[in-house]
Amino acid sequence: MSLSIKRKFFYLLYNVCGKYLPRTYMPYSLGSQHIRYFLVKNFINKCGKNVKIQTNVILSPAIEIGDNVDINENTRIRANVTIGNDVLVAPGVTLVATNHSFESIEQPIREQGEVTGKIVIEDDVWLGTNVIVLPNVIVKRGAIVGAGSVVTKDVDNFSIVAGNPAKLIRKR
């Protein structure tokens, strides 16, 4: 994917200073939330309304974010990720839709390149603190993923999952 000069500029500006602005809830934040939102909406593929991004969030340009999304601090969202509406992303979440290739035993893993998949987080989902979602996973509408979980497979509508790997706890 080739980025325009404008998108590259805003991506650079976000990574150099925007992501380090104070947390929104701090009394001295002085509009840091609005600045982060402005920078992000100008470099990612799609950014909805009322998106709140806290400090030190790592974002790649190849993502889409819906309306009313809260992304908390120290979260990493890389590569081909789509986030729906009304989603809560707790601190320390990792959504990475790429993985290392490792098929050949004749070549070091680091030289085999990467494989890119896709991650979809549908509407009304809550991802708990330090959740990891791996490539080619869909977390469906209304799901809750418990803190510290590693999601390796799709999560059904209105399911509560937790663990490593994440397993069904119960339905909502």
N, C-alpha and C positions, 0 to 999 in steps of 0.2 A: 504494500500500500504506500503510495507516494503522498506526502502531505504538502499542502500549499505553503508558501512562505508565511502567510498569516498564521496558519495553524502551528507551524514550527515555532514561530515567534512566541505565541501564547503558551505552547508546551514548555519552551525554555523558561519563560517568565514564571510559570507556575512552579517548575522544578527548582529554580534558583531562589525564589523568595516566597511565592504564594503558599506552598505547602507548609512553610515554617511560621506563618503568621499565628498569633495567639489563638487558643481555643475560643470558640464562640461564646461560651458561658462565662468567660473571665470578664471582670468589669473594665479592663483596659483593652478589650479586643478591638474597639473602634472600627467596626465594620469589616473585620477580617473575613467573616462569612460571606459577605457580598462580594468582596474582592476575589476570594477563592472561586465562588460560583461564576463570576464574570470570566475569569481566566479559563476555568474548566469547560464552560459551554462553548468557548471559542477554539478548543483544540480536540475534543472528543467527537465521535461520529454523531451522537445525538444526546442532548441533555434536556430533560423536562423542566417543569416549573417546580419551585419550592424544594430544590435539592440542597441539602445541608451537608457540607463536607468539612470534617474537622481537620486538625493539624496532622501533618506527616502522613498523608494518604498518598500512596504511589499509584498513579493511574497511567494506563497506556492510551494512546489516541484511538485505538480500535475497539472502543466500548460504546455501549448505548445505555443510558440511564433514563428511566421514566420519571413521572411526577411524584412529589411527596416522598422522596427517598432521603434517609439519614444514613450517612457513612461516617462511622466514628474513627478516631485516631488510630494510627499505625496499621491501617488496612492496606492491602496490596491487591490491585485488580489489573491483571495483565492479559493482553491479547484479546481474543474473540469472545467477549462477555456481554450479555444483554441482561439488564436488570429492569424489572417491570415497575409498576406503580405501587406506592404505599409499602415500601420495603424498608426494614430496619437492619442495618449492618452494624453489629457491635464492634468494639475495639479489637484489633489484631486479626481480623478475618483475612484469609488469603483465597483469592479466586484467580487461578492461573490456568489458562486453557492451552498451555503448551507443555510438552514433556520431551525429554531426551530420547532420541532413537537409540536402541541398544541391541538390534537384531544380529549384528555381525560380531562374532567372537574373535575375528581376525584383526579388528580395528578398535582402538580405544573409544570408549563411549563418548568422550568429549569431542571426538572428531566425526561422529556420525550425524551430527545436526539435530534438529528438533522436529517434532511432529506437532502440528497445531490442530486442536479440536475446537469445541465450542462449549460454553457454559451458559445456561439460561436460568435466571432466577425470575420466576413468574410473580404476579401481583400478590400483595399482602403476605409476604414471607418475612420471617424473623430469623436471622443468622446470629447465633450466640457468640460470645467472646472466643476468639482464637479458633474459629471453625476454619477448616480447609476444604475447599471444593475442588476436585480434580477434573481434568478435561472430559468432555462428552457427557456431562451430567445436566439433567433438568431438575430443578427444585420447583415443584408445582405449587399452584395457588394455595395460599393459606397455611403452608407448611411452617413448622418450627424446627430448627436444628439446634440441638443442645450444645452448650459451651464445650470447646475442645474436640468436637467431632471431626472425623475425616469422612467426607462424603465421596464415595467411589461409584455409586449407582444412583439412578433417578429416585427422587422422593415423591411419593404420591400426594394428591390434593389433601389438605387438612391433616397431614400426618405429623406426628412429633417423633423425631429420630434423634438418637445420640449414640456416641461411642466411636471406636476405631476398629473396624469400619462402622459407619453409622448404621444402626438397625432400628426398626420400628419399635417405639415404646408404646404408643397408642394413637388413636385418631382423636381429633378435636371434636 
